[in-house]
Structures are given as C-alpha cells and as structure tokens.
Amino acid sequence: MLAILNMEVSRESEARGEAGNCGTASPLKKQDYTFSSSLSLEQIKKQNQFSMERDWEQYHTPRNLLLALVGEVGELSEIFQWKGEVDVGLPGWSHKDRAHVGEELSDILIYLIELAEKCHIDLPSAVLRKFELNFKKYPPEKVYGSSKKYTEYISDDN
C-alpha cells in the first residue's frame, strides 16, 4: 500500500510541475504552497512497518525515539549550515539538496508520529489545542508585526 501512496504523491507532484516536491519553482508565499497529498498522520503511522519488519520496535521507547528525532533535526540542520539566510521555497538550491531536505523532514515526521504514538498523544488534537493556546498568548491586535515573546508584551501592559 505504501507503494500505491507513493505513486499517488508522485502523480500529484508531477501534475503540479514538481519533481518529487523538489522542483526549482520560484519562491512561494506561505498561502500559495499546498502539500501534494491528503495522507493523514494515522495513515503514515500504519504504513511505517519498517521497524516491525526488523524487530526494532523493542528499541523504540519514548526516550530513544526522542533522541533519534533530535538526531534527524541535526541532520536537517547540517543541510542549512553555512548557507546564510535561506529564502522561502529554497530558490537556487539543487534538486539533490532539496530532495535531501525532503528526506530529513520525512525522517523527522516519522519519528514524531511514532513518539506521539508511544506517548499516547493524539497529535492532531494536540496541534489544534496548541493553536488555540497560541492565539490566546499572541492576540493579533497586541503582537502584529512583533517578534517579542508573550511575556514581554504582557509586562508592557502593566
């Protein structure tokens, strides 16, 4: 089934004129970019049989998964290291570097989903709750255009 999902994602990417989501399209505004698949976190979780087929589940404790996740974030960071500021859409990046970014982001997502599962955290619900909390901490009328932490603008009110 994973192969079928990969083929669907590839077809959607081709239809959008992207090579595996790593094309060299011009930078996009945040609202212009859309993901190519409706693949859910639950579907990703169910497809990740890689570790089960190798009897690695025994090592996938929350702590070990967290450390693996941090390691993957480090690998992603290495790709960006020494490049200076990087524009949205990674203009000027090679297909190879863009594909590498996609691979590392995928590793991070896979570990994140598995960690959430091991911790019994409903990740989509947690994300929605976090959006609600952030909206309360950072109301647009108080923070628009500012990069201050919420504790800084709360003290400005006093």
Contacts in CASP RR format, 6 or more apart in sequence:
PFRMAT RR
TARGET T0000
AUTHOR 0000-0000-0000
METHOD contacts of the structure
MODEL  1
MLAILNMEVSRESEARGEAGNCGTASPLKKQDYTFSSSLSLEQIKKQNQF
SMERDWEQYHTPRNLLLALVGEVGELSEIFQWKGEVDVGLPGWSHKDRAH
VGEELSDILIYLIELAEKCHIDLPSAVLRKFELNFKKYPPEKVYGSSKKY
TEYISDDN
1 47 0 8 1.000
2 47 0 8 1.000
5 37 0 8 1.000
5 39 0 8 1.000
5 43 0 8 1.000
5 47 0 8 1.000
8 37 0 8 1.000
9 20 0 8 1.000
9 21 0 8 1.000
9 36 0 8 1.000
9 37 0 8 1.000
9 39 0 8 1.000
10 20 0 8 1.000
12 36 0 8 1.000
12 37 0 8 1.000
13 19 0 8 1.000
13 20 0 8 1.000
13 21 0 8 1.000
13 36 0 8 1.000
14 20 0 8 1.000
16 36 0 8 1.000
17 23 0 8 1.000
17 25 0 8 1.000
18 25 0 8 1.000
18 36 0 8 1.000
19 95 0 8 1.000
20 99 0 8 1.000
21 36 0 8 1.000
21 98 0 8 1.000
21 102 0 8 1.000
22 95 0 8 1.000
22 98 0 8 1.000
22 99 0 8 1.000
22 101 0 8 1.000
22 102 0 8 1.000
23 95 0 8 1.000
23 98 0 8 1.000
24 91 0 8 1.000
24 92 0 8 1.000
24 93 0 8 1.000
24 95 0 8 1.000
24 98 0 8 1.000
25 89 0 8 1.000
26 91 0 8 1.000
27 87 0 8 1.000
27 88 0 8 1.000
27 89 0 8 1.000
27 91 0 8 1.000
28 88 0 8 1.000
28 89 0 8 1.000
29 88 0 8 1.000
30 88 0 8 1.000
33 89 0 8 1.000
41 113 0 8 1.000
41 123 0 8 1.000
41 124 0 8 1.000
44 109 0 8 1.000
44 110 0 8 1.000
44 113 0 8 1.000
45 113 0 8 1.000
45 114 0 8 1.000
45 117 0 8 1.000
48 110 0 8 1.000
48 113 0 8 1.000
48 114 0 8 1.000
50 56 0 8 1.000
51 57 0 8 1.000
51 60 0 8 1.000
51 114 0 8 1.000
60 114 0 8 1.000
60 118 0 8 1.000
61 118 0 8 1.000
62 115 0 8 1.000
62 118 0 8 1.000
62 119 0 8 1.000
65 111 0 8 1.000
65 114 0 8 1.000
65 115 0 8 1.000
65 118 0 8 1.000
66 115 0 8 1.000
68 111 0 8 1.000
69 108 0 8 1.000
69 111 0 8 1.000
69 112 0 8 1.000
69 115 0 8 1.000
72 104 0 8 1.000
72 107 0 8 1.000
72 108 0 8 1.000
72 111 0 8 1.000
73 108 0 8 1.000
75 104 0 8 1.000
75 107 0 8 1.000
76 101 0 8 1.000
76 104 0 8 1.000
76 105 0 8 1.000
76 108 0 8 1.000
79 97 0 8 1.000
79 100 0 8 1.000
79 101 0 8 1.000
79 104 0 8 1.000
80 86 0 8 1.000
90 97 0 8 1.000
90 98 0 8 1.000
90 101 0 8 1.000
93 101 0 8 1.000
112 123 0 8 1.000
113 123 0 8 1.000
116 122 0 8 1.000
116 123 0 8 1.000
116 126 0 8 1.000
137 150 0 8 1.000
138 150 0 8 1.000
142 153 0 8 1.000
143 150 0 8 1.000
143 153 0 8 1.000
146 153 0 8 1.000
END
